[in-house]
Amino acid sequence: MTDNTIRRKHYLLFIIGGLTAILLTGLFNKTIHYTSTNESCAMCHVHPHADVTWRLSSHHNTPSGVSVKCVDCHLPPEDQKARFLTRKAYHGFHDLYVFLTKDVEEIDWVEKRSIEAAQRFVYQDGCLKCHTNMFPSTLSEQGCQQHIKYLRDPENTSCLQCHHNVGHYRGEESLNIEEESSEPKEIFKELTTVDKFETFVEKLPGTSVSFKMIAIPGGQFKMGSPASEPYRRIDEGPVRDVAVDSFWIAEIEVTWNEYLAFFNATGSQGRKEAIEVNEETDGITGATPPWGAPDQSWGKGTRPAITMTHHAAETYCRWLTQVTGRKYRLPTEAEWEYAARGGTNTPYFFEGSPKDYESDGFLKKIFGINTDVISQYVIYHENSPYKTQTPESVTANQFGLKNMLGNVAEFCLDYYDPQVYAKYPKGVVKNPRGPRNGMEHVVRGGSFKSTAKDLRAARRDFTKTQAWLVTDPQIPKSIWWYSDVNSVGFRVICEYNAEEINSVKK
């Protein structure tokens, strides 16, 4: 074979290889282009309402006629080639897996609509690619403030906080706070009489609302968590011996039925923040109407009331004191933990370690965990369908209290101080009430969003007023309603005074 023949074969192979490469590249680009169309997404993406809600949204139904595609929001921009392709492959295989293995009727689409879930598959790079001008002439003052906040702290600020509903239409937000319609019930006309220290049912005069108050005998317990407790946080120690007096505490968290009785009796009309009447006067000015649906459209009734501020919870307690003649207030942190423990001194009032129920670790993620025990007592991340539940869903603790560790976290009376336990005097601390002043208040207990490590009886948290009011459109911000947290509520304490009980007997 001559050299020319060999060269011609090499040239032919080179040409064939080049043409094959061009063909494969073209085919690859065609595949990438096709799989980036809305029609391709709809083939495997099993969300039954995705296409309809997108067509009604401001990203499709626009004055200019420009329509934003699925990949514009749910993938990084195409100019970030490597990241675009890797995330495209990940989401594509994930959607295909769901399409082939899951029953669409069993998927919790409500949970998928939450901001926390949306942040896993909405990319802010896509937002910024289209919205290059963050300060258009039509931007409101509130919008300017939020965009400035984003530019200053992009790591801790998300476009979804304010623009959660722009990609898929969720319906018009209503200002519905009225009590849900139900069959006529008995209207209580007289005050409840309590003449001894025992559990009683409080009936609110002029309403059909009642709730159980559990008598908790005073006692001594160890407050906080030992250094050996799994997932312990530094603000949970040092462990202190604490004694609390007897008190009554609500069997369940304050429900919407209870809170609406307060709102309907005291609510301020209009959008302007009301100036509260002095405590010494007879009147109590209640909350202004909320922006949006405060129950998140999950339902009211006996579900725990949520989205009200700590100030609103304290005002509710003042109103309750006024209408019942008994001293109601939020629990102190010590009273709350004493009640939550139910006489136990373990991470939970039921058996098991946090490590048994926490789903961290490779093997647990593959094989899952046994949640039979914890799910009997707590509404949390694993069994909540990502929303609050009614109280009959769980079993009470040893004191007869339901959902002390879950469903919603609960406000306490104390200001928050991460080092307060170390500041208490030596020996047994009697009825501690935390620091005299502060910026934020203690929040105790886990919620429907929490995993097992944050359901421990000693776990401490606190209000985050500024972060919980980011998207509130009012200036100044509301003192009654949080706009950016839906997992915090409260339950009430009624103080026990032996002298007052004895006077009732006489």
C-alpha positions in Angstrom: 0.0 0.0 0.0 1.5 3.3 -1.0 1.9 6.3 1.3 -0.7 8.3 -0.7 -3.3 5.5 -0.2 -2.6 5.5 3.6 -2.9 9.2 3.7 -6.2 9.1 1.9 -7.5 6.6 4.4 -6.4 8.8 7.3 -8.1 11.8 5.7 -11.2 9.8 5.1 -11.3 8.6 8.7 -10.7 12.2 9.9 -13.5 13.5 7.7 -15.9 10.7 8.9 -14.9 11.4 12.5 -15.4 15.1 12.1 -18.8 14.6 10.5 -19.7 12.2 13.2 -18.7 14.7 15.9 -20.7 17.5 14.2 -23.7 15.1 13.9 -23.4 14.1 17.5 -22.9 17.7 18.6 -26.0 18.8 16.6 -28.0 15.9 18.0 -26.8 16.7 21.5 -27.8 20.4 21.1 -31.1 19.4 19.6 -31.7 17.1 22.6 -30.8 19.8 25.0 -33.0 22.3 23.2 -36.0 19.9 23.0 -35.7 18.8 26.7 -35.7 22.5 27.6 -39.1 23.1 26.2 -42.3 23.2 28.3 -43.7 20.3 26.3 -40.8 18.1 27.2 -41.0 19.1 30.9 -44.7 18.2 30.9 -44.0 14.7 29.7 -42.4 13.6 33.0 -43.2 16.4 35.4 -46.2 15.0 37.2 -47.5 18.1 39.0 -51.2 18.1 37.8 -51.7 21.9 38.1 -48.2 23.2 37.0 -49.1 24.1 33.4 -52.5 25.7 34.2 -51.2 27.8 37.2 -48.2 28.8 35.1 -50.4 30.1 32.2 -52.4 32.2 34.7 -49.3 33.6 36.4 -47.6 36.9 35.8 -44.7 35.0 34.1 -46.9 33.9 31.2 -50.0 36.2 31.2 -47.9 39.3 30.7 -48.9 42.7 29.1 -45.9 42.4 26.7 -46.7 38.9 25.6 -43.3 37.6 26.7 -43.6 34.1 28.2 -41.1 32.7 30.7 -40.4 29.0 30.2 -40.0 26.3 32.9 -36.2 26.2 32.6 -35.9 30.0 33.0 -36.8 29.6 36.6 -36.1 25.9 37.4 -32.6 25.7 36.0 -29.5 28.0 36.1 -29.0 30.3 33.1 -27.7 28.4 30.0 -24.6 30.6 29.8 -23.5 28.8 33.0 -23.0 25.7 30.8 -21.5 23.2 33.2 -23.9 24.1 36.0 -26.8 24.2 33.6 -26.1 20.7 32.3 -25.5 19.1 35.6 -28.6 20.5 37.3 -30.6 19.7 34.1 -29.5 16.1 34.3 -30.3 15.9 38.1 -33.8 17.4 37.8 -34.5 15.4 34.6 -33.6 12.0 36.2 -35.5 13.0 39.4 -38.7 13.9 37.5 -38.4 10.7 35.5 -37.9 8.6 38.6 -41.0 10.3 40.2 -43.0 9.7 37.1 -42.2 6.0 36.9 -42.4 5.2 40.7 -44.7 7.6 42.4 -48.5 7.9 42.6 -49.4 11.5 41.7 -52.3 11.3 44.2 -50.0 10.6 47.1 -47.7 13.5 46.5 -48.2 16.4 49.0 -48.4 19.4 46.6 -49.1 21.8 49.5 -45.6 21.0 50.9 -44.1 21.5 47.4 -45.6 25.1 47.3 -43.8 26.2 50.5 -40.9 28.6 50.2 -38.5 26.1 51.8 -39.3 23.5 49.2 -39.3 26.0 46.3 -35.8 27.2 47.1 -34.6 23.7 46.2 -35.7 24.0 42.6 -35.9 27.7 41.8 -32.7 29.4 40.9 -32.2 33.1 41.7 -29.6 33.4 38.8 -32.6 33.0 36.5 -34.4 35.8 38.3 -31.5 38.2 37.9 -30.9 37.3 34.3 -34.3 38.6 33.3 -34.7 41.3 36.0 -31.6 43.2 35.3 -33.0 46.5 36.6 -33.8 46.0 40.3 -35.0 49.6 40.7 -37.5 50.4 38.0 -39.5 53.7 38.2 -42.7 51.7 39.2 -41.0 50.0 42.2 -42.7 50.8 45.5 -40.9 52.1 48.6 -41.3 48.7 50.2 -39.9 47.1 47.1 -36.9 49.4 47.2 -36.2 48.5 50.8 -36.3 44.8 50.1 -34.1 45.0 47.0 -31.5 47.1 48.9 -31.6 44.4 51.6 -31.0 41.7 49.0 -28.0 43.6 47.5 -26.5 44.0 51.0 -27.1 40.4 52.1 -27.8 38.1 49.1 -26.7 35.0 51.0 -29.6 35.4 53.6 -32.2 37.0 51.3 -34.2 35.2 48.7 -36.3 36.5 45.8 -38.9 33.9 46.8 -39.6 35.7 50.1 -41.5 38.4 48.3 -42.2 36.8 44.9 -43.2 33.3 45.9 -46.4 33.3 43.8 -45.3 34.9 40.6 -44.3 31.7 38.8 -47.6 29.8 39.4 -50.8 31.5 40.2 -52.2 30.7 43.6 -55.4 32.6 43.5 -56.1 36.0 45.0 -55.1 36.3 48.7 -58.1 37.0 50.8 -58.2 38.9 54.0 -60.4 36.2 55.6 -60.2 36.1 59.3 -63.8 35.4 60.1 -64.8 32.4 62.0 -65.6 29.4 59.8 -69.3 28.6 59.6 -70.5 25.6 61.6 -73.6 24.2 63.2 -75.1 26.4 66.0 -73.6 25.7 69.4 -74.4 26.5 72.9 -73.5 30.1 73.8 -72.0 30.4 77.2 -73.6 33.1 79.4 -71.9 32.7 82.7 -68.3 32.7 83.9 -66.7 29.4 84.8 -66.4 28.9 88.6 -63.2 27.4 89.9 -63.2 26.7 93.6 -60.3 24.2 93.9 -57.0 23.4 92.2 -58.0 20.8 89.6 -58.4 20.6 85.8 -61.3 22.7 84.5 -62.9 23.8 81.3 -62.8 27.5 80.6 -65.9 28.8 78.8 -65.7 32.2 77.2 -68.9 34.2 78.0 -70.9 35.2 74.9 -69.3 32.6 72.7 -69.4 28.9 72.1 -65.7 28.6 72.6 -64.2 26.5 75.5 -60.8 25.0 76.2 -59.4 22.7 78.9 -56.9 24.0 81.5 -54.8 21.3 83.1 -53.8 21.6 86.8 -50.0 21.1 87.1 -48.8 20.6 90.7 -45.6 22.6 91.5 -42.3 20.7 91.8 -38.6 20.7 91.2 -36.8 19.5 88.0 -33.5 19.8 86.2 -33.8 22.5 83.6 -31.6 22.3 80.5 -29.7 19.5 78.8 -26.5 17.7 79.9 -23.4 17.8 77.8 -24.0 14.2 76.8 -27.4 14.8 75.2 -27.3 14.4 71.4 -27.7 17.6 69.4 -27.4 19.7 72.5 -26.9 23.4 71.9 -24.7 25.6 74.1 -27.6 27.8 75.3 -29.2 24.8 76.9 -26.8 24.7 79.8 -25.6 24.5 82.4 -28.3 22.3 83.8 -30.0 24.0 86.8 -32.2 22.7 89.6 -35.4 24.7 89.3 -38.6 24.8 91.4 -41.9 26.1 90.1 -45.2 26.8 91.8 -48.5 25.1 90.8 -50.3 26.5 87.8 -52.8 25.7 85.1 -51.8 25.3 81.5 -53.9 24.8 78.4 -54.2 21.3 77.2 -53.5 22.4 73.7 -52.1 25.4 71.9 -54.5 28.4 71.5 -56.7 27.4 68.6 -58.2 29.6 65.8 -61.6 29.3 67.5 -60.1 30.8 70.7 -58.1 33.5 68.9 -61.0 34.5 66.7 -63.1 35.1 69.8 -60.5 37.6 70.9 -60.1 39.1 67.4 -63.9 39.5 66.8 -64.3 41.2 70.2 -61.4 43.6 70.0 -60.2 43.8 66.4 -59.2 47.2 65.1 -60.8 48.1 61.7 -58.8 49.5 58.8 -55.2 49.2 57.8 -53.7 51.7 60.2 -51.9 50.2 63.2 -54.0 50.9 66.2 -52.5 52.6 69.3 -53.2 50.3 72.2 -55.4 51.4 75.0 -53.6 51.8 78.4 -53.7 48.6 80.5 -55.4 50.5 83.3 -58.5 51.3 81.3 -61.3 48.8 80.7 -60.8 48.6 76.9 -58.3 46.5 75.0 -57.6 47.3 71.4 -56.9 44.2 69.4 -55.3 43.4 66.2 -55.7 45.1 62.8 -56.8 42.8 60.0 -54.0 40.6 58.6 -52.5 40.8 55.1 -53.3 37.5 53.3 -54.7 34.4 54.9 -53.2 34.0 58.3 -54.1 30.3 58.5 -52.2 29.7 55.2 -55.5 28.3 53.8 -55.0 25.1 55.9 -58.2 25.7 57.9 -59.0 27.2 61.2 -61.2 25.6 63.9 -59.1 23.6 66.4 -55.8 24.0 64.5 -53.3 26.2 66.4 -53.5 29.9 65.7 -50.4 31.1 63.9 -48.7 34.2 62.4 -49.7 36.5 65.3 -46.8 38.3 67.0 -45.6 37.9 70.5 -47.2 41.3 71.3 -50.5 40.0 70.0 -50.2 36.8 72.1 -49.6 38.9 75.2 -52.6 41.1 74.4 -54.8 38.0 73.9 -53.7 36.9 77.5 -54.7 40.4 78.9 -58.1 40.1 77.2 -58.6 36.6 78.5 -57.8 37.8 82.0 -60.3 40.6 81.6 -63.2 38.4 80.3 -62.7 35.5 82.7 -61.6 37.2 85.9 -58.6 34.9 86.2 -54.9 35.8 85.6 -53.8 34.5 82.2 -50.4 35.0 80.7 -47.8 33.3 78.6 -45.8 30.6 80.4 -42.3 31.3 81.7 -39.6 29.3 80.1 -39.2 27.3 83.3 -42.9 26.5 83.5 -43.0 25.5 79.9 -40.1 23.0 80.2 -41.5 21.6 83.5 -44.9 21.0 81.8 -43.3 19.6 78.6 -41.1 17.1 80.5 -44.2 15.6 82.3 -42.0 14.5 85.2 -39.3 13.0 83.0 -35.6 14.0 82.7 -34.8 12.7 79.2 -34.7 14.4 75.9 -38.3 13.6 75.2 -41.2 12.7 77.6 -41.4 9.4 75.6 -38.8 6.7 75.1 -36.0 7.0 72.5 -32.9 9.1 71.8 -32.8 12.0 69.3 -30.3 9.8 67.3 -33.0 7.2 67.0 -35.4 9.6 65.2 -33.2 12.1 63.4 -32.9 11.2 59.7 -29.3 12.3 59.2 -26.7 9.9 57.9 -26.4 8.1 54.6 -27.9 4.8 55.7 -30.9 6.4 57.4 -31.6 8.4 54.2 -31.7 5.1 52.2 -33.4 2.8 54.6 -35.4 5.3 56.6 -36.1 5.4 60.3 -38.7 3.9 62.6 -41.1 6.7 63.6 -43.8 4.7 65.2 -43.2 5.9 68.7 -42.4 9.6 68.1 -45.3 10.0 65.7 -47.8 9.0 68.4 -46.8 12.1 70.4 -45.5 14.8 68.1 -46.6 16.5 64.8 -43.3 17.2 63.1 -41.5 17.1 59.8 -41.9 13.3 59.2 -45.7 13.1 59.7 -47.1 16.7 59.3 -47.8 17.0 55.5 -46.0 20.3 56.1 -48.8 22.0 57.8 -50.4 22.3 61.3 -52.7 19.5 62.5 -55.7 19.3 64.9 -55.0 18.1 68.4 -56.6 14.7 68.2 -53.7 13.7 66.0 -51.5 13.0 69.0 -51.4 11.4 72.4 -50.9 13.6 75.5 -47.8 13.6 77.7 -47.8 12.4 81.4 -49.5 15.7 82.5 -52.2 15.4 79.9 -50.8 18.0 77.5 -50.8 17.6 73.8 -48.2 18.7 71.3 -45.8 20.4 73.8 -42.9 19.4 71.5 -44.5 19.8 68.1 -47.2 21.1 65.7 -46.1 24.7 66.4 -43.4 26.2 68.5 -44.7 28.3 71.4 -44.0 31.8 72.8 -42.7 32.2 76.3 -42.9 35.2 78.7 -39.1 35.5 79.1 -36.7 37.6 77.1 -34.1 35.5 75.4 -30.5 35.3 76.8 -28.2 32.5 75.6 -26.4 32.6 78.9 -29.2 33.1 81.3 -28.9 29.7 83.1 -25.4 30.5 84.2 -26.5 33.9 85.5 -29.1 32.5 87.9 -28.0 32.3 91.6 -26.5 29.1 93.0 -28.7 26.4 94.4 -32.3 25.7 93.5 -33.7 28.5 91.4 -37.4 29.3 92.3 -39.7 30.5 89.6 -37.1 32.0 87.2 -38.4 34.6 84.7 -35.3 35.3 82.6 -33.6 38.6 82.1 -35.4 41.9 83.0 -35.2 43.2 79.4 -34.1 42.2 75.9 -34.8 42.5 72.2 -36.4 39.0 71.5 -38.4 36.5 73.5 -37.9 32.8 74.1 -39.7 30.3 71.8 -39.9 26.7 73.0 -40.8 23.4 71.3 -40.6 22.2 67.8 -43.1 22.6 65.0 -44.5 20.7 62.0 -41.3 21.8 60.1 -38.9 20.5 62.8 -36.8 17.3 62.7 -36.3 15.2 65.8 -33.2 17.0 67.1 -35.3 20.2 67.5 -38.1 18.5 69.3 -36.1 18.0 72.5 -37.7 19.4 75.7 -34.5 21.4 76.5 -34.3 23.0 73.0 -34.3 26.8 73.1 -35.1 29.3 70.3 -36.2 32.9 70.1 -38.3 35.3 68.1 -36.7 36.9 65.1 -38.9 39.9 64.7 -37.0 41.6 61.8 -36.7 38.4 59.7 -40.3 37.4 60.4 -41.6 40.8 59.0 -39.5 41.0 55.8 -42.4 40.8 53.4 -44.9 42.8 55.4 -45.9 45.6 53.0 -46.9 48.0 55.7 -44.8 50.9 56.8 -44.3 50.8 59.8 -44.4 47.0 60.1 -47.4 45.3 61.8 -47.2 44.8 65.6 -49.9 42.1 65.3 -49.1 39.8 62.5 -45.8 38.1 61.3 -45.6 37.9 57.5 -42.7 35.4 57.2 -43.2 32.7 59.8 -46.1 30.2 60.0 -44.8 27.7 62.5 -45.1 29.6 65.8 -48.1 29.9 68.1 -48.7 29.8 71.9 -50.5 28.3 74.8 -51.7 30.0 77.9 -51.0 29.7 81.6 -53.5 30.6 84.4 -51.9 31.5 87.7 -52.9 29.6 90.8 -53.6 31.7 93.9 -54.7 29.6 96.9 -56.1 32.6 98.7 -58.4 33.5 95.7 -59.6 29.9 95.5 -60.4 29.9 99.2 -62.4 33.1 98.9 -64.4 31.6 96.1 -65.3 28.6 98.3 -66.6 31.0 101.0 
